[in-house]
Amino acid sequence: MVEDSSLIGLAKKLALSQSLGCCQHLFGLEEPSKECSNCDIQQPTPAKRKVPEQEAATSTTVTETSSISGSPVTSLNKIPTQDWSIDEVIQFIESTDPCLGSYADLFKKHEIDGKAFLLLNSDMMMKYMGLKLGPALKICNLVSRLKGRRYAL
């Protein structure tokens, strides 16, 4: 009896859809699986995934306000680095990174002039001068930038 009532319901839907000029997809509960020319049902298109907009990346590091070439110590730019005195090396370091100025006494104690400054590496500064890794790396970066400038001239 249950089968008969479902067949009757299906027959009513077919009759109604034919009288409306449509098909059985109009009254179906599930999504149509194919296109239908009678009722303009088209095959469902996959929904496009909306890509969220991304914000532009911003740097969290503080940028240097002075570069080696635009340093306030313009007189040092005229003298080749290898000819700098101990005081000129200290002046350069302090003007480039004021935090490194606290190591001025070490540069005097170890007599780091321009030639010695260009030969420094982080191992030497940590082992013989007692610097920590961070300041040693910063000073090595200054040395490498100076070397690059020297070859660029």
N, C-alpha and C positions, 0 to 999 in steps of 0.2 A: 504494500500500500504506500510505503514511503517512496518507492521508486516511481509509482504512478503520479504522485503529487509533484515530484521534482520534474517529471517529464511534462506534466501539464504546465508547470511554471515556466519551463524552457520554451514550450510551444507558445505561451502567451507573450513571452519576451520577443520571440521571433516574429510573431504576427504584428506586434506593436512596432518593432523596429522596421519591418517591411512597410507598414503603413506610413511611417514617418520618413521613409526613404533612407534608412540607415541600416546598420547591421547590429549584430549581437554585442559588439564591443561597447555600445552606448550604455548598456545596463550591466555590464560585467563589473565585478568587484576587483578583479586583478587587472594589472596593467596589460594593455594589448601587446602581444608578442610580435605582431607584424603590422604592416601598413594596411589601411583600409581606404579604398577610393570612395566608398559610399558616404563616410562620415568625416573625411579629411583627417583621420587619425594617422599619424606618422610614427615610424619607429622611434622610440625614445632615444634621444641623444645623450651620451654620457655627460653628466654635469662637469663643467670645467672647475677645477680646483682654483680657488682664489688665492693667489700668492700674496701674503701680507707685505705691505711696503716696509722697507728697511730704512732706518735712519742712517744718515751719513755718519761715518766713523769720526770720532774726535779723539785727539791725543790727550793723554793725561799727564804727559811729561811737560815740564816747563821748558820753553824754548829759550835758547840763549839770546840775550839782547845784543851781544857783540860777538862778531866772528873774529877770526884771526886777522883777516885783511882789514876789517873795520874796527879794530881795537882802538881804545882811547890812547894807547901807547903808540902813536904814529912814528915816533922817532926810532922805535925798534924795527919798524918795517923797512927802514932805509939801511939798516946794518945787517949783514948776513948773520944768520943764527950762530954759526960756528965762531963768530967773533964777539959774541955777547960776553959781558963780564958776569960774575956771580950775581951782582945786584940787578943787572938787566934781566937775567933769567928769573929771579924772584919777582921783579916788577911785572914781567910778562905773565907769570903764573897768577899773581894776585889780581891783575887786571882782567884776565880771562875767566877765572873762577875764584871769587873772593874767599870761598870756603877753604881753598887749598893754600891760602896765605898763611895759615897756621903752621905750615911746614917750612917756612922761610928759614928758620934757624937750622934745620937739618940740611938745607941746601948750602948754607954758609959753612956749617961744620964739615960737610963732605966736599966742599969746594966744587960745587957743580956749576961750571961755566957753560957757555954755549956748546962747545965741543962735547963735553961730558953729558950735557942735557940730551943731545941728539943720540947718544949711545945708550941711554937708560932703557931698561926693560923692567917689567913688573917684578920678576924674580929678584933682581938686584935691589930694587927699592924695598921690597919686603924683607929680604934677608939681611942686607947691610945697613939700611937706613931705618928699619923697623916700622915701615908704613904698613897699614892694613891693605887688604886687597882692593877695596873700593877706591881710595885715593890713588893707589898705585896705578890702577887701570885708567883713571881719569887723566893722570899725568902722561901715561903712555899714549892715550888718545891725542893729547896736545902735541906730543912729540911726533906722532905719525902724521898729524895734520900739518905740522911745520915742515916735515920732510916732503910731503906732497906739494906744499906751496913752493918749496925750494926748487923742485924739479919743474914746476909749472911756469916759473919765471923765465 
